């Protein structure tokens, strides 16, 4: 996926998020993220992409940034202004400067999702945390998307690539990032109208109990581990509350690994 195709797919995803199923996903993700980030402490938190939700709304860190991966800044519908636009393959932050990074559906529309995670690992402090949101290919939505590729009737933007939760876990493990929590939601079938989504609302409670791994959307929370380092007490207490320092443009990271 080249940059032009990626940008087009993100625009298509933005439009999809305004549809009834998009609103359904946004509501679940906002509720889940509010619970996940509420007790993550530190000084610097970053959300990359999907400004339609405020992933850091319930977090109490003093320095929070919403970054977009589109070419032009815009304001989010969630009430938080986009602070900067960036290339997720080369984050403009110093190494070990972030306590928390949230990636809502960034990897699915990236040409090099492995490199995005490498950059996130680089900017996180030891014991810093990352939260990845993605669409689950092992779900009714994944099945609908797969058949759409054959029929030409796509449910989600066709340029996006579903990445399974086990695969995300493997990538994180290779970066010495330990998974601490996982969540799945949005168990209703791939319906296009609010009426039909509401009709299948009972499946959200039943799915979490009877078929928990088949939710349409997942979240993975992981912690950056540094071998040979042992922290005494919360690391954020030992940091100065200063904004991250931008990395020079010449500082590029070319390492890769296969998923």
N, C-alpha and C positions, 0 to 999 in steps of 0.2 A: 504494500500500500504506500504510494508516494504521498508527499505532503499535500498536493492539490486534492487527491482523492480523499485523504484523511479529513481535510477541512470541509469538503462537501458532505462527507458522512456525518460529521459533527453537526453541521447545519441541519441535516435531515433528522438527526437525533433530537436536536432542540425542538423541532416542529412536532416530533412524535411525543415529546414530554408534555405538550399542551393538549394532547388527546386524552380521552377518558382512561385508557390503560396507562398512559404516562402519568396522569394525576394519581392513579392507584399506586404506582411504583414510588412516586415522590412522597406520598403520605406515609407509606411503610418505611421507607428509608429515613425520612426525617425523624420519625418516632424511634426507630432503632438507634440511629446515630446519637440522638439526644441522651439515650441511656448509656451508650458506650463511651462517649467523651466526657461525661459529667465528672468522673472521678480520675481523669488523667491530668496530672499536674505538671507544671513547668513554667516557661516564660514565652516560648515561641511556637505557634501553631500555624499550619499552612493547609489550606484546601486548594486542590488543583482541579479545575474543570467543574462542569455542571453547576453553574451559579444559580440554577432554579431552586436549589435547596441551600440552606445555611447549615453545613455540617458541623460548624463550631458554635452554634447558637447556645448550647448548654455547657460549653467549656468555659473555664474561668481564667485562662491564661491572659496576661496583660497585653501581649502582642499577638494579634491574629491577622492573617492575610488571606484574601480570596484571590487566587490567580486563575486566569483563563488561558486556554491554549489556542484561542482564536487569534486572528491577525489584528483585530481591533478591540479595544476595551469596550465593555458594556456594563450595564448595571443589572444586578440579579433581581428576579422577582421576589426573592426572599428578604429583601431589605438591606443586604450588605453590598457595598459598592465593590466592584472589581478593582483591586489595588494595582495589578500589573498583568501584562500578558507575557508569556514565556514559552520556550521550547522545552517540553518535558524531558527531552533527551539530554539536555544540558541545563540543569537548574542554576539560576544565578544567585546561589547562596553558598556561603563558606561551608567547608566540611565540619561536621559535628556542631551545627548551629540550630537545629530544629528539635523540639521535644515531641512533636506530633505532626504527621502528614496524613491527610485523607485523600484518597484517590477514588472518587465516585465515577465509575465507568470510563476511566482514562485508558486503561490498558487495552480495552476492546477496540479502541479507535486509534491505537498507536501503531506505527509501522514497526517499531522495535520495543515491544513491551518489556523484554528482559532488561534493556538498557534503562528504561524508565525506573524500574525497581532498583537497579544499580545506583542510579543517581539519588533516589530516595534514601537508600542505605547510607550513601556517602554523607548526606546532609544531616542525618539523624545523629543525635548524641548517643553515647552508650546507654542502653536501657530506654532509648526513645522508641516511640510506637508509630506504626503505620496501620491504617485501615483501608482495605481494598473492597470496593463494591463491584459486583459483576452479575451478568445474566447466566443462569445455570443451564448448560446444554442438556443436562439430565433432568428434564422437566417437560411439562406440556408445552411450555413456551419454546423450549429448545426443539421439540418435535415439530411444532408449527413453523419455526424458522427454517428447519431442514427441508420440510416439504415445500416451503415457499421458494427455496432455491431451485426446486424442480419445476414448479408450476409458474413461477414468476410473480406470485402474489405474496409479497413479504409482509411479515407482521412487524418486524423491527427494521431499521435501516440496513440494507443488504450489505453494505461495506463493512459493517461491524462484525467482529469475529468473537463468538462465544468462547471463553476460556474456562475450563472446568475448575472447580474448587480444589480437587486434588493436585492439579497441575500448578495452580497458584501456590499451594503449600510447598510443593517440591521446589519451585523457584525461590521461595522465601528461605527454605532450609539451606539451599546452596549458598545463600548470602548470610548464613549464620543468624537468621531471624526466626525466633521461635514463635509458633502460633499459640496464642493464649485463648482466643475465643472465636467461635464461628456462629453465624446466624443465617437462617434461611426463611424466606417469606414469600408472599404473593403466590398462593397456591391455586387461585382461580384459573380456569382455562384461558386461552388467548382470545378473549372476546374484545370487540372493538367499541362497544357501547357501554355507557354507564349503567343502563338498565340490566344488561346481562351480567356485568361484573358484580352488581349488587345481588343478583339472583344466586350467584355462586359464592356469596360471601361466607356461607357456612363452611366452605372448604378451607378457609384460612385457619379456623380452629381445629378442624378435623385433620388437616394436613400436617400441622405441627405435631400432632399426637400419633397419627397412624402411618404417614409416609413423609417423615421429616426431611429426607434428602432430595425431595422432588419439588421444592419451592422454585418459583421462577427467578428469584433474585437471591444472592447470597452476600454476606459480608465476612471478611476474614480480618482479624486483628492480630498483629504480630509485634514482638519486641526485639529490638536489635541487641544481640548478645556479642560481647567482645571477650575473646578467649584470654585467660590470664588476668582478667580485671574483676575485682570484687568491690562493689560499691557499699559503703557504710551509710545507710540512711538514703533518703531521696536525693538523687543527683541534682535536681533542680534547685535545691537550697544553696548549692555552691556556685551558681552561675549569676553573672550580672545580667540585669534585665535590659539588654541592649538589642537593637535590631540586628539581624544577620548582615554580614558583610558580603557584598556582591563578589562573585568569582570572576576574574578577568576572562574575557572572551577567548583568549588563547588557551585557557585551561580546559582542554577537552579530554573526554574519557572514551577510549576506543575499545575497551575490553568487551567481549561478548561471551555468552554461553548459550548452549542449545537447550530448548525446553523439551 
